[in-house]
Amino acid sequence: MSEPGASSARSGDVAVLSGASSSWGAIVAEALAREGLTTVLVDPPGEALDRVRDRVEEVGGSAFTVGSDLTDLSAVVALMDRLRPEHRTARHLIHVLPPPIPGRFSERAPADLVAEAHRGYSTLVVLARGLLPSMIEAGAGRVLVMGSAAARAPLRHAAVHSALAMALPPFLTALDREVAKQGVHVTYLEPAGFPSPPVASEVAEGRTGLHEAHRRFMVSEAAVARTFLRAWRHPSLRHLRFHAHERSPPSSSVLQQYGERALHSGGGTPSRSGGPPALVPASALRGRTAVVTGASRGIGRRIALRLASHGMRLVLTARDATALEEVAGEARKAGGEAKVLVQDLLLPGAPERLRDLTLETWGAPYLLVNNAGIGFFRRLSRQDARQLTVQLGVDLIAVLAVTRALLPSMLAKGRGHVLNVGSMAAEVPLPRLAPYSGIKGAVKGFTLSLGREVGTASLHASVLEPVTVDTDFIATASEAGRRDLRESGLMRRVMIGPDEVGRLAERTVLRPRPVVVVPPRALALLWMYRGTRPLMDRALRLPASPGGGKMEG
C-alpha cells in the first residue's frame, strides 16, 4: 500500500485545509500549492480568507474558498454539504489551529467563544468524519494537524485556545488507532512556541517590542513551512515537535513559566502555584449555592446528593423532569435545598436561563459542576450528524457557555469553584472514542487555563478524570447491534460506580486540586500506559476490515 504524501500526491489532487485564514494556515496553503495540489480553504468568510486564496493563485496554485458561519453548530455539522462533489473525495485533510485570542474568559463575548471552539476543533472533527470514508475506500489518505504549544502549557488568558490545543492530541491518537491499518496516516505537528510577529496579547497591551524571552519561544514562518513540508513528505511521522531554532524545543515546565510570566504578566490576579493545597471546611459549604448540570442520574446525581448532605442549596438541571424531581426530593431529605430547571443545554439561551434562575433564587453560586455529557462508542466515520451535534454541543460548547454565564457572578463574590467532569479518555484515548477523547482533553485544558486565570486562595478550578463509570452513559454509548459494553469482562474489572466519583468530587470541593484522577489507584495504570505508549499504539489499533480498505464497524 503506498503512503500518501509527496510520493503519492499527484498534481491536481485535492487537499481540504481548515483554519486557512490564520497566518500559519496561509503558509500551509502556499506550501500545498507549490506541491501541485488543489486546495479547498475552509474558514469563516471574509477578507482574510480571500487573501489566502489570492496568495495561492500568485504561486500558480488552484484554490477554492468555503466560508461558513462557525457560530452555528448545525452549520458546522453540515459543513461537508458546502464542498463541491469532486472535493468530497479528497484524500488529504489539513487543519491548522488558529492562534490564541487573548482576554479574560469572563469578559469574552459568548458568540466569540463558540466560534473559536468550532473553528479550532469542531470543524476538524466534522471534516474528518466526512472525508474518511473515501480515504478508507481508496486505502490511502492523510490527516495532518498543526496544534499549539498550549497543549503542554495552557495559557492563562487564552482559555479556549488552551482547551482546543489539548483536545487535538487525544483526538488524533484515537483517530490514528481507528484508521492506521486502513491506509490513512495521521500526523500531529506541535510548535514549541508561539507565532511571530508578537502574539496578540502583547499587541493589545502595547508591548510590541520583542524581549529576549519572547525571541526564545518565537516560531517563524520559515520554521512552520519547513516543518510542514517535512511532515508532508514523510507520512510515517506521527508526532513532531518543532522550534524555530536549531536547539532542542523547550520543556513543558519552561513553556509554562514563560506563558504565565512573560506573555501574560500584565495585570490581573496572579495564579496559584506551589504551596500546600487550600482547605475548605465542610461547615463552610452550608447555605452556599451549587449548580449541577446533568444532575438527573449517574455521576451528577451522586455529586448533587453529596453536596446536599453539607446543607448546600442546589440548582439542578437536566432533560428528564421526573428523574430530576426525584433527585431534588432526595437532596432535600439529605439536608439541602433544591431548585430544578428542566432543559436541554443544546437549546439557544439555556446557559442564560440557568444563570438567571440561580441568581434570582439564591444569588451568586459558590460551586459550578459541569457534569452533563454524552459519548458514542463507534468509529468516527460511522457517527451520524446527530451524534456529532450532541457531543460537540453538550460536552464542549455547553461547558464553555455555562461557565461563561456564571463565572462573572462568582468573581464578583470573590469566591467559588468550577468543577468539570472530564474523563480518563483524555489521557488514554481509545479507538471508537475519538471525538469524545478530544473533547475531554479540551475540558482538561480549559480547566487548567481557567485555574491560572482566576486561581486564588478563594477561587478554584478542578477537573475530575474518572475511568469507565457504570452508568446509563455506557448503554447510550454502545453502538446499535453490539452488546452492552458493561457485559465485557475486561470492562467490568476496570469499571467503577458513580458513588466513588461522587466521593472524590466531594473531597475535591473540600480540598481543591487542578486534576483529580478517579480512582487514585488508576494513576499507576496511567503511568504504565505512558511508559509503554509505542506498544499500546500497536496493541490498540483496530484491524483493517476484510476486503481491503472498506469500512468496518
Secondary structure, DSSP 4 states (H G I P E B T S, - for coil): -PPPSTTTPPTT-EEEEESTTSHHHHHHHHHHHHTT-EEEEEESSSHHHHHHHHHHHHTT-EEEEEE--TT-HHHHHTGGGGS-GGGTT-SEEEEEPPPP--S-GGGS-HHHHHHHHIIIIIHHHHHHHHHHHHHHHHT-EEEEEE--GGGTS--TT-HHHHHHHHHHHHHHHHHHHHHGGGTEEEEEEEESSEESS--HHHHHTT--SPPHHHHHTEE-HHHHHHHHHHHHH-TT--EEEE-SSSSPPPPHHHHHHHIIIIIS-SSSPPPP-SSSPP---GGGGTT-EEEEESTTSHHHHHHHHHHHTTT-EEEEEES-HHHHHHHHHHHHHTT-EEEEEE--TTSTTHHHHHHHHHHHHT-S-SEEEE-------S-GGG--HHHHHHIIIIIIIHHHHHHHHHHHHHHHHT-EEEEEE--GGGTS--TT-HHHHHHHHHHHHHHHHHHHHH-SSSEEEEEEEE--B-SHHHHHHSPTTSPPGGG-HHHHHH-B-HHHHHHHHHHHHHS--SEEEESTTHHHHHHHHHHTHHHHHHHHSPPPPSSTT----
